[in-house]
Amino acid sequence: MNLKELVTKARTCRRFKGSETLSAEKLTELIDFARLSASARNAQILRFVTVTDAENRAAMDKLVVLGGALTPEQRATDAQRPGGYIVICGPEKMDDFATMDVGIAAQTINLAACEAGLRTCMIGAVKKDEAAELLGLPADLKVKLVLALGVSDEEVRLVSRREDGKLIYYRDDSDVHCVPKITLAEAVILNR
């Protein structure tokens, strides 16, 4: 698969096959892709935590929201929880350059996971202080982003902008998770 196909296929997943758990070794392999990626000023300030233990995964499940734009009935059931989590951590105060590293790391892990047949959900809706306590993070590190990973239990499709002009993802009448995307003509605003 070429890069465009991989990027197109690597859609956010909000329903996983909960019976398919991931090992710390598998998540560590995915983190290695992020470790090797670009880092602003090559500062390499991010650190990562894998969450694979059943008890810790269940606790993390309660600290995150998968699909905030969906109704509660449309969200994952207890049987559709992630097979594991990767928590991206960094210093409390990060400048814009360091913050870019979070996005670079998250997308790199997302693409590597997709290539490995897994799906990812990048979660900002997390109780960060409670997650840090659960994980036993050192005081100088804070939770920056949580990645839920696992085997997908949903169909996700890219679609055109909604008729009402909104870009909010939704589930259609067939329970397909639809992700509206702007056109390339909308994205490229100038050619100089």
Summary of the structure (lengths in Angstrom):
residues: 192
radius of gyration: 17.0
end to end distance: 32.2
largest distance: 55.0
contacts: 543
relative contact order: 0.21
helix: 36%
strand: 22%
